[in-house]
Amino acid sequence: MLYHLFDALYDHAGKPYAYENPLFRATCAMLLSFLLVWVLGPWFIRQLKRYSIGDPAEFDHAQLNVDNADKRNTPTMGGLLIMAVILFNVLLLADLKNYYITMGLFCMVWLTALGSVDDWLKLTIKRRTGTRDGLKMHEKLLFQIALAVLLGFYIYRHGEINATTIGGDQVQTFRILNVPFYKTGWELDQFAFFVITILVVTGTSNAVNLTDGMDGLASGCMVLCSFVFMALAFIGGRSPELAYSLLFPHIPHTAELAVLCGAMMGACMGFLWHNCYPAKVFMGDTGSLPLGGLIGYVAICTRQELMLFIVGGVFVIEA
């Protein structure tokens, strides 16, 4: 909203540099997200306790149930606060006409809704007869794959495909799988691109979901991932020269995704304050599914899927 307000107030020549710079707005989004989650966290936790929205802390392993007995009834669905703050900051500071931002918001809302339904079913199974213990794995996968197909189709067909990649060659960027620290990538056909998109989005979403439940683990790892991809999105989308020197593909307009990553980073930092040992709240599927899906989406847009395996190594091990 502020981006478009400045757009209306200033002509192109008179726009402030800070307003035009996605990195400045990403930093603002990070700081504001951190403060909002940190300040609103105690109030939000009280509301979760008030409505008895607690984590059953039940696993498929007897020893894990014993080790995590003290976590039983810890408030969950804290991801609602994370997602609300991210949405607020992106709407406030990002260029909403940027198609990568539009699809990022679509991805976030889709997976937040999916995670919320799953969490709510788990929480209500012991309150009412006839309810289900969450969504089945194949049901979650069906919705995640459907989302990944939509994202892949949109990115491949409507994203910036005739972009300049490593070495200054004009190629269809989304047909290249970038290999970190290597000058040339692997060429992909359309089918391979869709397969990689499905694997990255669904795999990362579920990997973060599996990591949640340990005090501070998911939120702490997401802070690191968000920071790295904020830098990758800005460098790869804003500065062709720097991208070439670092052997990154340059894809125009992806720099705006730095604002989304900044908001994710700040929100996870603020949540970590309440989620570190001893955890006062867990994000639940409501937070873990969309956070994982979003970081996978950014990796696809920036053509840094393999870098995600390095940066998100904890998620890969957990999965």
C-alpha positions as CSV (number, residue, x, y, z in Angstrom):
1,M,0.0,0.0,0.0
2,L,2.8,2.4,0.9
3,Y,4.6,1.5,-2.3
4,H,1.6,2.5,-4.4
5,L,0.9,5.5,-2.3
6,F,4.5,6.8,-3.1
7,D,3.9,5.8,-6.7
8,A,0.9,8.1,-6.8
9,L,2.6,11.0,-5.0
10,Y,5.9,11.1,-7.0
11,D,6.6,11.1,-10.6
12,H,9.2,8.6,-11.9
13,A,12.1,11.1,-11.7
14,G,11.3,12.3,-8.2
15,K,10.8,8.9,-6.4
16,P,13.0,8.5,-3.3
17,Y,15.8,6.0,-3.8
18,A,14.9,4.2,-0.6
19,Y,11.3,3.7,-1.8
20,E,12.6,2.2,-5.1
21,N,15.1,-0.1,-3.4
22,P,13.6,-3.5,-2.5
23,L,16.4,-4.2,0.0
24,F,15.4,-1.1,2.0
25,R,11.8,-2.2,2.0
26,A,12.8,-5.8,2.9
27,T,14.7,-4.5,5.9
28,C,11.7,-2.4,7.0
29,A,9.5,-5.5,6.6
30,M,11.9,-7.6,8.6
31,L,12.0,-5.1,11.5
32,L,8.3,-4.4,11.5
33,S,7.5,-8.1,11.4
34,F,9.8,-8.9,14.3
35,L,8.3,-6.2,16.4
36,L,4.7,-7.1,15.7
37,V,5.1,-10.8,16.4
38,W,7.3,-10.1,19.5
39,V,4.8,-7.6,20.9
40,L,1.6,-9.4,19.9
41,G,2.9,-12.8,20.9
42,P,1.9,-12.9,24.6
43,W,-1.6,-11.6,23.8
44,F,-2.0,-14.2,21.0
45,I,-0.8,-17.0,23.3
46,R,-3.4,-16.0,25.9
47,Q,-6.1,-16.2,23.2
48,L,-5.0,-19.7,22.2
49,K,-5.1,-20.8,25.8
50,R,-8.4,-19.2,26.3
51,Y,-9.9,-21.3,23.5
52,S,-8.0,-24.5,24.6
53,I,-6.0,-24.6,21.3
54,G,-3.2,-26.9,22.6
55,D,-0.8,-29.3,21.0
56,P,-1.6,-33.0,22.0
57,A,2.1,-33.7,21.5
58,E,1.5,-37.3,20.4
59,F,3.9,-39.1,18.1
60,D,4.1,-42.6,16.5
61,H,6.9,-43.5,18.8
62,A,6.4,-44.4,22.5
63,Q,9.7,-42.9,23.7
64,L,9.0,-39.6,21.9
65,N,5.7,-39.4,23.7
66,V,7.5,-39.8,27.0
67,D,10.2,-37.3,26.2
68,N,7.7,-34.7,25.0
69,A,5.1,-35.2,27.8
70,D,5.9,-31.7,29.2
71,K,4.9,-30.2,25.8
72,R,1.3,-31.5,26.0
73,N,-1.3,-28.8,25.7
74,T,1.3,-26.2,24.7
75,P,-0.7,-23.7,22.5
76,T,-0.4,-24.4,18.8
77,M,-1.6,-22.7,15.6
78,G,0.8,-19.8,16.3
79,G,1.4,-19.8,12.6
80,L,-1.8,-17.7,12.3
81,L,0.1,-14.8,13.9
82,I,3.1,-15.4,11.7
83,M,1.1,-15.5,8.5
84,A,-1.1,-12.5,9.4
85,V,2.0,-10.4,10.1
86,I,3.7,-11.5,6.9
87,L,0.6,-10.7,4.9
88,F,0.3,-7.2,6.5
89,N,3.9,-6.3,5.8
90,V,3.8,-7.6,2.2
91,L,0.6,-5.6,1.5
92,L,2.1,-2.6,3.2
93,L,5.6,-2.5,1.6
94,A,5.8,-4.7,-1.5
95,D,4.9,-3.8,-5.1
96,L,1.5,-5.7,-5.4
97,K,1.6,-5.4,-9.2
98,N,4.7,-7.6,-9.3
99,Y,3.5,-11.1,-10.4
100,Y,6.0,-12.9,-8.3
101,I,4.6,-11.2,-5.2
102,T,1.0,-11.9,-6.3
103,M,1.7,-15.6,-6.7
104,G,3.6,-15.7,-3.4
105,L,0.6,-14.3,-1.6
106,F,-1.6,-16.9,-3.4
107,C,0.8,-19.7,-2.2
108,M,0.8,-18.4,1.3
109,V,-3.0,-18.2,1.6
110,W,-3.5,-21.6,0.0
111,L,-1.1,-23.4,2.4
112,T,-2.3,-21.5,5.4
113,A,-5.8,-22.6,4.8
114,L,-4.7,-26.2,4.3
115,G,-2.6,-26.1,7.5
116,S,-5.4,-24.5,9.5
117,V,-7.9,-27.2,8.5
118,D,-5.4,-29.9,9.4
119,D,-4.6,-28.3,12.8
120,W,-8.3,-27.8,13.6
121,L,-9.3,-31.4,12.8
122,K,-6.4,-32.6,15.1
123,L,-7.5,-30.3,17.9
124,T,-11.2,-31.2,17.8
125,I,-10.9,-35.0,17.5
126,K,-11.1,-35.4,21.3
127,R,-13.9,-32.8,21.8
128,R,-16.5,-34.1,19.4
129,T,-17.3,-37.5,18.2
130,G,-17.2,-38.1,14.4
131,T,-14.3,-35.7,13.8
132,R,-11.0,-36.8,12.1
133,D,-7.5,-36.8,13.4
134,G,-6.3,-34.3,10.8
135,L,-6.0,-34.6,7.1
136,K,-4.7,-37.8,5.5
137,M,-1.2,-37.5,4.1
138,H,-2.5,-38.2,0.5
139,E,-5.1,-35.4,1.0
140,K,-2.4,-32.9,2.0
141,L,-0.2,-34.0,-0.9
142,L,-3.1,-33.6,-3.3
143,F,-3.6,-30.0,-2.4
144,Q,0.1,-29.3,-2.3
145,I,0.7,-30.8,-5.7
146,A,-2.2,-28.9,-7.2
147,L,-0.7,-25.7,-5.8
148,A,2.7,-26.6,-7.2
149,V,1.3,-27.3,-10.7
150,L,-0.5,-23.9,-10.7
151,L,2.7,-22.1,-9.5
152,G,4.8,-23.9,-12.1
153,F,2.4,-23.2,-14.9
154,Y,2.2,-19.5,-14.0
155,I,6.0,-19.0,-13.5
156,Y,6.9,-20.9,-16.7
157,R,4.3,-19.2,-18.9
158,H,4.0,-15.7,-17.4
159,G,7.2,-15.1,-15.5
160,E,10.3,-13.5,-17.0
161,I,11.6,-16.3,-19.2
162,N,13.8,-14.5,-21.7
163,A,16.2,-13.3,-19.0
164,T,19.9,-13.0,-18.9
165,T,21.6,-15.8,-17.1
166,I,25.1,-16.7,-16.0
167,G,27.7,-15.4,-18.4
168,G,25.4,-12.9,-20.0
169,D,23.7,-15.3,-22.4
170,Q,20.1,-14.6,-23.4
171,V,18.2,-17.9,-22.7
172,Q,14.9,-19.0,-21.4
173,T,16.0,-18.9,-17.7
174,F,13.3,-21.3,-16.4
175,R,14.7,-24.0,-18.6
176,I,18.0,-23.9,-16.7
177,L,18.6,-25.6,-13.4
178,N,21.3,-23.4,-11.7
179,V,24.2,-25.3,-10.1
180,P,25.7,-23.3,-7.1
181,F,29.2,-22.0,-7.8
182,Y,29.2,-23.4,-11.3
183,K,29.0,-21.2,-14.4
184,T,26.7,-23.3,-16.6
185,G,23.5,-25.1,-15.4
186,W,21.5,-28.0,-16.6
187,E,19.0,-27.5,-19.3
188,L,15.5,-28.6,-18.5
189,D,12.4,-29.3,-20.6
190,Q,9.0,-28.1,-19.5
191,F,8.1,-31.4,-18.0
192,A,11.3,-31.5,-15.9
193,F,10.6,-28.0,-14.7
194,F,7.1,-28.9,-13.5
195,V,8.5,-32.0,-11.7
196,I,11.2,-30.0,-9.9
197,T,8.6,-27.4,-8.9
198,I,6.3,-30.1,-7.4
199,L,9.2,-31.7,-5.6
200,V,10.6,-28.4,-4.2
201,V,7.3,-26.8,-3.1
202,T,5.7,-30.0,-1.6
203,G,9.0,-31.3,-0.3
204,T,10.0,-28.1,1.5
205,S,6.5,-27.5,2.9
206,N,6.4,-31.0,4.4
207,A,10.0,-30.9,5.6
208,V,9.4,-27.7,7.6
209,N,6.2,-29.3,8.9
210,L,8.2,-32.3,10.2
211,T,10.7,-30.0,11.9
212,D,8.1,-28.1,13.8
213,G,7.4,-29.5,17.3
214,M,11.0,-29.1,18.6
215,D,11.5,-25.9,20.6
216,G,12.8,-23.2,18.3
217,L,14.0,-25.6,15.5
218,A,11.7,-24.8,12.7
219,S,11.5,-21.0,13.3
220,G,15.3,-20.8,13.9
221,C,16.1,-22.6,10.7
222,M,13.6,-20.5,8.8
223,V,15.3,-17.3,9.9
224,L,18.5,-18.5,8.2
225,C,16.8,-19.7,5.1
226,S,14.8,-16.4,4.7
227,F,17.9,-14.3,5.2
228,V,19.8,-16.2,2.5
229,F,17.0,-16.1,0.0
230,M,16.3,-12.4,0.7
231,A,19.9,-11.8,-0.4
232,L,19.7,-14.2,-3.4
233,A,16.4,-12.6,-4.6
234,F,17.8,-9.1,-4.4
235,I,21.1,-9.9,-6.0
236,G,19.6,-12.1,-8.8
237,G,16.8,-9.7,-9.6
238,R,18.4,-6.3,-9.0
239,S,22.1,-6.3,-10.0
240,P,23.1,-8.2,-13.2
241,E,26.8,-7.4,-12.7
242,L,26.9,-8.7,-9.1
243,A,24.8,-11.7,-10.1
244,Y,27.2,-12.6,-12.9
245,S,30.3,-12.2,-10.6
246,L,28.7,-14.6,-8.0
247,L,27.6,-17.1,-10.7
248,F,23.9,-16.4,-10.0
249,P,21.2,-16.2,-12.8
250,H,19.8,-12.7,-13.3
251,I,16.0,-12.8,-13.4
252,P,14.3,-9.4,-13.6
253,H,11.6,-8.5,-11.1
254,T,12.5,-11.2,-8.6
255,A,14.2,-8.6,-6.4
256,E,10.7,-7.8,-5.0
257,L,10.7,-11.2,-3.4
258,A,13.3,-9.9,-1.0
259,V,10.4,-8.0,0.7
260,L,8.5,-11.3,1.2
261,C,11.6,-13.0,2.5
262,G,12.3,-10.1,4.9
263,A,8.8,-10.3,6.3
264,M,9.2,-14.0,6.8
265,M,12.6,-13.6,8.5
266,G,11.3,-10.9,10.9
267,A,8.2,-12.9,11.7
268,C,10.1,-16.0,12.5
269,M,12.6,-14.1,14.6
270,G,9.8,-12.6,16.7
271,F,8.1,-16.1,16.9
272,L,11.4,-17.6,18.0
273,W,11.3,-15.4,21.1
274,H,8.2,-17.3,22.2
275,N,9.1,-20.7,20.6
276,C,12.6,-21.3,22.0
277,Y,13.0,-23.6,25.0
278,P,10.8,-23.9,26.9
279,A,8.3,-23.2,24.1
280,K,5.3,-21.2,25.0
281,V,3.7,-21.8,21.6
282,F,4.1,-23.9,18.4
283,M,3.4,-22.7,14.9
284,G,1.6,-25.9,13.9
285,D,0.7,-26.9,10.4
286,T,-0.8,-23.5,10.0
287,G,2.6,-21.9,10.0
288,S,5.0,-24.7,8.9
289,L,3.2,-25.7,5.7
290,P,3.1,-22.1,4.2
291,L,6.6,-21.1,5.5
292,G,8.1,-24.2,3.8
293,G,6.0,-23.7,0.7
294,L,7.0,-20.0,0.4
295,I,10.7,-20.7,0.7
296,G,10.4,-23.4,-1.9
297,Y,8.5,-21.0,-4.2
298,V,11.2,-18.3,-3.8
299,A,13.8,-21.0,-4.6
300,I,12.0,-21.8,-7.9
301,C,11.6,-18.2,-8.9
302,T,15.2,-17.4,-8.3
303,R,16.4,-20.7,-9.9
304,Q,18.2,-21.6,-6.7
305,E,16.6,-25.0,-6.0
306,L,19.9,-26.7,-5.3
307,M,21.0,-23.9,-3.0
308,L,17.9,-24.7,-0.9
309,F,19.3,-28.1,-0.2
310,I,22.4,-26.5,1.2
311,V,20.8,-23.7,3.2
312,G,17.9,-25.8,4.4
313,G,20.0,-28.8,5.3
314,V,18.2,-29.4,8.6
315,F,14.9,-29.6,6.8
316,V,16.4,-32.1,4.3
317,I,17.8,-34.3,7.2
318,E,14.4,-34.1,9.1
319,A,12.5,-35.2,6.0
